Amino acid sequence: MNQSLDARLLGRHFIIDQTNEQGTISFFGIFYHFVANEPLTLGDEVVITAVTTEHLRVTKAESLLKF
């Protein structure tokens, strides 16, 4: 398994709450800045869809559901 920690965050879900609504989240003791493709509100479930050197890109989980 030769995968960076950041790449392993892809697909991880989390909920937007008061501790991370300003655009930062902590995984494994490391703080990351995240940005979204659309406006987020408290209670939204998001998925990490991309990792860059500057930030994590998140998308609302409901936007990824395809039926």
PyMOL CGO cylinders between C-alpha atoms (Angstrom):
from pymol import cmd
from pymol.cgo import CYLINDER

trace = [
    CYLINDER, 0.00, 0.00, 0.00, 1.84, 3.04, -1.27, 0.3, 1, 1, 1, 1, 1, 1,
    CYLINDER, 1.84, 3.04, -1.27, -0.75, 5.75, -0.84, 0.3, 1, 1, 1, 1, 1, 1,
    CYLINDER, -0.75, 5.75, -0.84, -0.38, 9.11, 0.89, 0.3, 1, 1, 1, 1, 1, 1,
    CYLINDER, -0.38, 9.11, 0.89, -2.52, 10.01, 3.86, 0.3, 1, 1, 1, 1, 1, 1,
    CYLINDER, -2.52, 10.01, 3.86, -4.15, 12.82, 1.90, 0.3, 1, 1, 1, 1, 1, 1,
    CYLINDER, -4.15, 12.82, 1.90, -5.17, 10.47, -0.94, 0.3, 1, 1, 1, 1, 1, 1,
    CYLINDER, -5.17, 10.47, -0.94, -6.74, 8.11, 1.59, 0.3, 1, 1, 1, 1, 1, 1,
    CYLINDER, -6.74, 8.11, 1.59, -9.13, 10.92, 2.56, 0.3, 1, 1, 1, 1, 1, 1,
    CYLINDER, -9.13, 10.92, 2.56, -10.89, 10.64, -0.82, 0.3, 1, 1, 1, 1, 1, 1,
    CYLINDER, -10.89, 10.64, -0.82, -14.42, 9.39, -0.33, 0.3, 1, 1, 1, 1, 1, 1,
    CYLINDER, -14.42, 9.39, -0.33, -14.50, 10.20, 3.39, 0.3, 1, 1, 1, 1, 1, 1,
    CYLINDER, -14.50, 10.20, 3.39, -17.83, 11.64, 4.56, 0.3, 1, 1, 1, 1, 1, 1,
    CYLINDER, -17.83, 11.64, 4.56, -18.34, 14.23, 7.28, 0.3, 1, 1, 1, 1, 1, 1,
    CYLINDER, -18.34, 14.23, 7.28, -21.12, 16.52, 8.49, 0.3, 1, 1, 1, 1, 1, 1,
    CYLINDER, -21.12, 16.52, 8.49, -20.85, 20.31, 8.41, 0.3, 1, 1, 1, 1, 1, 1,
    CYLINDER, -20.85, 20.31, 8.41, -21.25, 21.48, 12.01, 0.3, 1, 1, 1, 1, 1, 1,
    CYLINDER, -21.25, 21.48, 12.01, -20.23, 24.44, 14.17, 0.3, 1, 1, 1, 1, 1, 1,
    CYLINDER, -20.23, 24.44, 14.17, -16.66, 23.18, 14.53, 0.3, 1, 1, 1, 1, 1, 1,
    CYLINDER, -16.66, 23.18, 14.53, -15.94, 23.05, 10.79, 0.3, 1, 1, 1, 1, 1, 1,
    CYLINDER, -15.94, 23.05, 10.79, -18.35, 25.48, 9.13, 0.3, 1, 1, 1, 1, 1, 1,
    CYLINDER, -18.35, 25.48, 9.13, -15.51, 27.97, 8.57, 0.3, 1, 1, 1, 1, 1, 1,
    CYLINDER, -15.51, 27.97, 8.57, -13.76, 25.58, 6.19, 0.3, 1, 1, 1, 1, 1, 1,
    CYLINDER, -13.76, 25.58, 6.19, -11.32, 23.61, 8.32, 0.3, 1, 1, 1, 1, 1, 1,
    CYLINDER, -11.32, 23.61, 8.32, -11.48, 19.97, 9.40, 0.3, 1, 1, 1, 1, 1, 1,
    CYLINDER, -11.48, 19.97, 9.40, -9.09, 17.73, 11.29, 0.3, 1, 1, 1, 1, 1, 1,
    CYLINDER, -9.09, 17.73, 11.29, -8.30, 14.12, 10.36, 0.3, 1, 1, 1, 1, 1, 1,
    CYLINDER, -8.30, 14.12, 10.36, -5.68, 12.09, 12.21, 0.3, 1, 1, 1, 1, 1, 1,
    CYLINDER, -5.68, 12.09, 12.21, -4.50, 15.22, 14.04, 0.3, 1, 1, 1, 1, 1, 1,
    CYLINDER, -4.50, 15.22, 14.04, -3.86, 17.17, 10.82, 0.3, 1, 1, 1, 1, 1, 1,
    CYLINDER, -3.86, 17.17, 10.82, -5.91, 20.26, 10.01, 0.3, 1, 1, 1, 1, 1, 1,
    CYLINDER, -5.91, 20.26, 10.01, -7.07, 20.71, 6.41, 0.3, 1, 1, 1, 1, 1, 1,
    CYLINDER, -7.07, 20.71, 6.41, -8.78, 23.59, 4.64, 0.3, 1, 1, 1, 1, 1, 1,
    CYLINDER, -8.78, 23.59, 4.64, -11.74, 22.53, 2.50, 0.3, 1, 1, 1, 1, 1, 1,
    CYLINDER, -11.74, 22.53, 2.50, -13.78, 24.25, -0.19, 0.3, 1, 1, 1, 1, 1, 1,
    CYLINDER, -13.78, 24.25, -0.19, -17.10, 23.27, -1.74, 0.3, 1, 1, 1, 1, 1, 1,
    CYLINDER, -17.10, 23.27, -1.74, -18.54, 23.52, -5.24, 0.3, 1, 1, 1, 1, 1, 1,
    CYLINDER, -18.54, 23.52, -5.24, -21.78, 24.90, -3.81, 0.3, 1, 1, 1, 1, 1, 1,
    CYLINDER, -21.78, 24.90, -3.81, -22.91, 26.72, -0.65, 0.3, 1, 1, 1, 1, 1, 1,
    CYLINDER, -22.91, 26.72, -0.65, -22.99, 24.54, 2.48, 0.3, 1, 1, 1, 1, 1, 1,
    CYLINDER, -22.99, 24.54, 2.48, -25.15, 24.86, 5.57, 0.3, 1, 1, 1, 1, 1, 1,
    CYLINDER, -25.15, 24.86, 5.57, -25.04, 23.29, 9.01, 0.3, 1, 1, 1, 1, 1, 1,
    CYLINDER, -25.04, 23.29, 9.01, -26.08, 19.65, 8.86, 0.3, 1, 1, 1, 1, 1, 1,
    CYLINDER, -26.08, 19.65, 8.86, -25.00, 19.02, 5.26, 0.3, 1, 1, 1, 1, 1, 1,
    CYLINDER, -25.00, 19.02, 5.26, -23.22, 15.72, 4.69, 0.3, 1, 1, 1, 1, 1, 1,
    CYLINDER, -23.22, 15.72, 4.69, -20.23, 16.16, 2.39, 0.3, 1, 1, 1, 1, 1, 1,
    CYLINDER, -20.23, 16.16, 2.39, -17.76, 13.84, 0.67, 0.3, 1, 1, 1, 1, 1, 1,
    CYLINDER, -17.76, 13.84, 0.67, -14.12, 14.61, -0.07, 0.3, 1, 1, 1, 1, 1, 1,
    CYLINDER, -14.12, 14.61, -0.07, -13.87, 14.37, -3.85, 0.3, 1, 1, 1, 1, 1, 1,
    CYLINDER, -13.87, 14.37, -3.85, -10.42, 15.84, -4.52, 0.3, 1, 1, 1, 1, 1, 1,
    CYLINDER, -10.42, 15.84, -4.52, -7.16, 16.53, -2.71, 0.3, 1, 1, 1, 1, 1, 1,
    CYLINDER, -7.16, 16.53, -2.71, -4.81, 19.34, -3.73, 0.3, 1, 1, 1, 1, 1, 1,
    CYLINDER, -4.81, 19.34, -3.73, -1.76, 20.85, -2.06, 0.3, 1, 1, 1, 1, 1, 1,
    CYLINDER, -1.76, 20.85, -2.06, -3.89, 23.82, -1.01, 0.3, 1, 1, 1, 1, 1, 1,
    CYLINDER, -3.89, 23.82, -1.01, -7.19, 22.29, 0.12, 0.3, 1, 1, 1, 1, 1, 1,
    CYLINDER, -7.19, 22.29, 0.12, -9.66, 19.43, 0.08, 0.3, 1, 1, 1, 1, 1, 1,
    CYLINDER, -9.66, 19.43, 0.08, -12.53, 19.73, -2.40, 0.3, 1, 1, 1, 1, 1, 1,
    CYLINDER, -12.53, 19.73, -2.40, -15.86, 18.59, -0.96, 0.3, 1, 1, 1, 1, 1, 1,
    CYLINDER, -15.86, 18.59, -0.96, -19.23, 17.93, -2.57, 0.3, 1, 1, 1, 1, 1, 1,
    CYLINDER, -19.23, 17.93, -2.57, -22.61, 17.48, -0.92, 0.3, 1, 1, 1, 1, 1, 1,
    CYLINDER, -22.61, 17.48, -0.92, -23.26, 13.75, -0.56, 0.3, 1, 1, 1, 1, 1, 1,
    CYLINDER, -23.26, 13.75, -0.56, -26.77, 14.11, -1.98, 0.3, 1, 1, 1, 1, 1, 1,
    CYLINDER, -26.77, 14.11, -1.98, -25.30, 15.60, -5.17, 0.3, 1, 1, 1, 1, 1, 1,
    CYLINDER, -25.30, 15.60, -5.17, -23.31, 12.42, -5.75, 0.3, 1, 1, 1, 1, 1, 1,
    CYLINDER, -23.31, 12.42, -5.75, -26.32, 10.11, -5.56, 0.3, 1, 1, 1, 1, 1, 1,
    CYLINDER, -26.32, 10.11, -5.56, -27.29, 8.87, -9.00, 0.3, 1, 1, 1, 1, 1, 1,
    CYLINDER, -27.29, 8.87, -9.00, -30.38, 6.73, -9.41, 0.3, 1, 1, 1, 1, 1, 1,
]
cmd.load_cgo(trace, "trace")
